[in-house]
Amino acid sequence: MTLRAAIARLFLQEDLNFLLTNRIPRQALTRLMGWFSRIEQPLVRDFSISLWKRFADLDLDEARKAHFSSLHDCFIRELKDGARPVDTDPAVLASPCDAIVGACGVIDGTRVVQAKGFPYTLEDLLGDPGLIDLVRDGCYATLRITSSMYHRFHAPHDCRVSRVAYFSGDTWNVNPIALKRVEKLFCKNERAAIRMTLDVNGAPLVVVPVAAVLVASMRFRFLDGPLNLQYRGPNVITCDARLRKGEEMGWFEHGSTIIVFAPPGFALCPGISEGRRIRAGERLMQLPGSAMD
């Protein structure tokens, strides 16, 4: 195969992937998937999980239980104790989830990179000037959770969660193909902005779970009920949740993306770069004043 033919084939595959996962009735299919995944019929469950394993790198060896009541039960599985050791260094923010690192680095004022050549702004993503000022010129990391990964997310440090701002929105796919084609994709999708304060130094964090096609529902341990396309408010939810580093915060109904924003002085830990696979509990960012090789 010539280089030109290989490139043409690649673009054809990308076009097909984009069409099949985006040029569809996204919200209707997301609701349908939410209903279907909860069917507790053994034949439906077994066929669905078997099909999922066939087309994705699904490994259930770490799951706390060996049998699931439904596809949804498998999606939101918990892991065996000790499956995700948490970095205990107080100078480190731990990754909140299993993920592939996407765009990451320094925030240019309020400008952030979605994918190469596709920027977006904190104004578009967060809306709230108070949240924006907390992390302006700071540090960020985009964490993409694939469909077969562990879907629960955890506190990156000992912290207090004081509010959650919910944004109802679309359900574009958040895979790299869509990120290269849809401008401000994260700003269009359903999402929540979580305001945290670290116990160790009082520094603020903003953590943004972003929903996606077939995934428009997220749950938080410290809130009543899910945040999803049927949620009708309030859009800003105040709370006072104290979390220990590594403690479970909530989960997606499937895979998606979490973006971590930190204020100036924070930095990515050595080795954190685009394309890196990371697990919940592993070091992601270092706090101001810390030095690492």
C-alpha positions in Angstrom: 0.0 0.0 0.0 1.4 3.4 -1.0 1.6 6.2 1.6 -1.1 8.2 -0.3 -3.4 5.2 -0.2 -2.7 4.6 3.5 -3.5 8.3 4.3 -6.7 8.1 2.2 -7.8 4.9 4.1 -7.1 6.6 7.4 -9.3 9.6 6.5 -12.0 7.3 5.2 -12.0 5.4 8.6 -12.1 8.7 10.5 -15.0 9.9 8.3 -17.0 6.8 9.0 -16.3 6.9 12.7 -17.4 10.5 12.9 -20.6 9.8 11.0 -21.5 6.8 13.0 -20.9 8.4 16.4 -22.0 12.0 15.7 -24.2 12.4 12.7 -27.0 10.6 14.4 -29.8 11.6 16.8 -27.4 11.8 19.7 -29.7 12.6 22.5 -32.4 10.2 21.5 -29.8 7.4 21.2 -28.3 8.4 24.5 -31.7 8.0 26.2 -32.2 4.7 24.4 -28.9 3.4 25.6 -29.6 4.4 29.1 -32.8 2.3 29.0 -31.3 -0.6 27.2 -28.2 -0.9 29.4 -30.4 -1.4 32.5 -32.3 -4.4 31.2 -31.7 -7.2 33.8 -32.4 -10.1 31.4 -29.6 -12.7 31.4 -29.6 -13.2 27.6 -29.6 -9.5 26.9 -26.9 -8.9 29.6 -24.6 -11.7 28.5 -24.9 -10.8 24.8 -24.3 -7.1 25.4 -21.2 -7.7 27.6 -19.9 -10.3 25.1 -20.3 -7.9 22.2 -18.6 -5.2 24.2 -15.6 -7.4 24.9 -15.4 -8.3 21.2 -15.0 -4.7 20.1 -13.2 -3.1 23.1 -10.3 -4.0 25.4 -12.6 -4.8 28.3 -10.8 -6.4 31.3 -13.1 -7.3 34.2 -10.4 -9.1 36.3 -10.1 -6.2 38.7 -13.9 -5.9 39.2 -15.1 -6.3 42.7 -17.8 -8.8 41.6 -17.7 -11.5 38.9 -21.3 -11.3 37.8 -23.4 -8.3 36.8 -27.1 -7.8 36.8 -27.1 -5.7 33.6 -24.8 -4.0 31.1 -25.2 -0.8 33.1 -24.1 -2.7 36.3 -20.9 -3.6 34.4 -20.3 -0.1 33.1 -20.3 1.4 36.6 -18.4 -1.5 38.2 -16.4 -1.0 41.4 -12.9 -2.5 41.7 -11.4 -4.8 44.2 -9.8 -3.1 47.3 -6.3 -2.0 46.5 -6.7 -2.2 42.7 -5.9 1.6 42.5 -3.2 2.5 45.0 -3.3 6.3 45.7 -0.1 8.3 45.7 0.2 9.5 49.3 2.7 12.3 48.6 1.0 15.5 49.9 2.8 17.5 47.2 1.0 15.6 44.5 -2.5 15.8 42.9 -3.6 12.2 42.0 -5.4 11.5 38.8 -9.1 11.3 39.6 -9.7 8.5 37.0 -8.3 5.9 34.6 -7.7 7.7 31.4 -5.6 8.6 28.4 -4.1 12.0 28.8 -5.3 14.4 26.1 -4.3 18.1 25.7 -2.5 19.4 28.8 -0.1 22.1 30.0 -0.3 25.8 30.9 -3.5 27.8 30.5 -2.8 30.8 28.3 -4.8 33.4 30.2 -8.2 31.7 29.8 -7.3 29.9 26.5 -7.1 26.1 26.6 -6.3 23.6 23.9 -9.0 21.0 23.0 -6.9 19.4 20.2 -4.2 20.7 17.9 -5.4 23.9 16.3 -8.7 23.8 18.2 -8.7 26.1 21.3 -11.5 27.0 23.6 -11.8 29.4 26.5 -12.7 29.1 30.2 -15.4 31.6 29.6 -17.1 29.2 27.1 -16.6 26.1 29.3 -17.3 27.5 32.8 -19.2 30.7 32.3 -18.7 31.9 35.9 -16.1 34.7 36.2 -15.4 33.6 39.8 -14.4 30.1 38.7 -12.4 31.4 35.7 -10.3 33.8 37.9 -9.4 30.9 40.2 -7.5 29.1 37.5 -6.5 31.8 35.0 -2.9 31.3 33.8 -2.8 28.0 35.7 -2.4 24.4 34.7 -4.7 21.8 33.1 -5.0 18.2 32.1 -7.6 16.6 29.9 -8.3 12.9 30.9 -10.2 10.8 28.3 -12.0 7.7 29.7 -12.5 5.1 27.0 -15.6 2.9 27.0 -13.8 -0.1 28.4 -12.1 1.7 31.3 -13.1 2.0 34.9 -15.7 4.7 35.0 -15.6 6.0 38.6 -13.7 9.1 39.6 -12.0 10.0 42.8 -10.8 13.0 44.8 -7.4 14.2 43.6 -6.4 15.3 47.1 -7.9 15.9 50.6 -10.4 18.6 49.8 -13.7 20.2 50.4 -16.3 20.4 47.6 -18.4 23.6 48.0 -20.5 23.7 44.8 -21.3 21.9 41.6 -22.4 23.9 38.5 -24.4 21.8 36.0 -24.6 22.6 32.3 -27.2 20.8 30.2 -25.9 20.4 26.6 -25.3 18.2 23.6 -23.8 14.7 23.6 -21.0 14.8 20.9 -18.5 12.0 21.0 -15.4 13.1 22.8 -12.9 10.8 21.0 -9.9 12.3 19.2 -11.6 12.2 15.8 -14.4 14.4 17.0 -12.1 16.7 19.0 -10.3 17.5 15.7 -13.5 18.4 13.9 -15.9 20.0 16.3 -14.9 23.4 17.7 -15.4 24.0 21.4 -16.8 20.5 21.7 -16.4 20.3 25.5 -18.2 23.7 25.8 -21.2 22.3 23.8 -21.6 19.0 25.8 -23.4 18.3 29.0 -20.9 18.9 31.9 -20.5 19.8 35.5 -17.9 22.2 37.1 -16.9 21.1 40.6 -15.4 23.7 42.9 -12.9 22.2 45.4 -10.5 23.6 48.0 -7.5 21.6 49.0 -7.0 21.0 52.7 -3.2 21.1 52.5 -2.8 24.7 51.3 -6.3 26.2 50.7 -5.7 26.2 46.9 -8.7 26.0 44.6 -9.3 23.3 42.0 -12.0 23.1 39.3 -12.7 19.6 38.0 -15.0 19.3 35.0 -16.6 15.9 34.1 -17.9 16.1 30.5 -20.6 13.8 29.3 -20.7 12.3 25.7 -22.8 10.4 23.3 -24.5 7.4 25.1 -23.1 8.8 28.4 -25.2 11.7 29.4 -25.5 11.0 33.0 -23.2 11.4 36.0 -23.6 10.6 39.7 -22.0 12.2 42.7 -21.8 10.6 46.1 -22.5 13.9 47.8 -25.5 14.9 45.7 -29.1 13.5 45.6 -29.9 12.0 42.3 -28.2 12.0 38.9 -27.3 14.9 36.7 -28.5 14.1 33.2 -30.6 15.3 30.3 -33.7 15.0 32.4 -32.3 17.2 35.2 -34.3 20.4 35.6 -32.3 22.3 38.2 -31.0 24.1 40.2 -28.0 24.6 37.9 -25.7 25.7 40.7 -25.8 23.2 43.7 -24.1 24.3 46.9 -22.7 21.6 49.2 -20.2 20.9 51.9 -18.6 17.6 51.1 -15.3 16.6 52.7 -13.3 14.1 50.7 -10.0 12.2 51.4 -7.5 11.8 48.7 -8.6 8.9 46.5 -12.1 8.7 48.0 -14.7 8.0 45.4 -16.6 11.2 44.2 -18.9 9.6 41.6 -19.2 7.9 38.3 -20.2 8.2 34.6 -22.8 5.9 33.2 -20.1 5.1 30.5 -16.8 6.5 29.4 -16.2 10.2 28.8 -13.7 13.0 29.8 -12.6 14.8 33.0 -10.7 18.1 32.8 -8.6 19.2 35.9 -7.9 22.9 36.2 -5.4 24.2 38.8 -4.3 27.7 39.6 -0.9 29.2 38.8 2.0 27.5 40.6 0.8 24.0 39.9 2.6 22.0 37.2 2.2 18.6 35.5 4.2 15.9 37.0 7.2 14.5 35.0 6.1 12.1 32.3 2.5 13.5 32.0 2.0 14.3 28.4 -0.6 13.7 25.6 -1.1 10.0 24.9 0.1 8.8 28.3 -2.1 6.2 29.9 -2.8 6.9 33.6 -4.7 5.2 36.4 -6.8 6.7 39.2 -4.5 7.5 42.1 -1.3 8.0 40.1 0.5 11.3 40.2 -0.9 13.9 37.8 0.1 17.4 39.0 2.5 18.8 41.6 1.6 21.5 44.1 3.4 24.9 44.2 6.8 24.7 45.8 7.4 21.0 45.2 10.4 19.8 43.2 10.4 16.5 41.3 12.9 14.8 39.0 
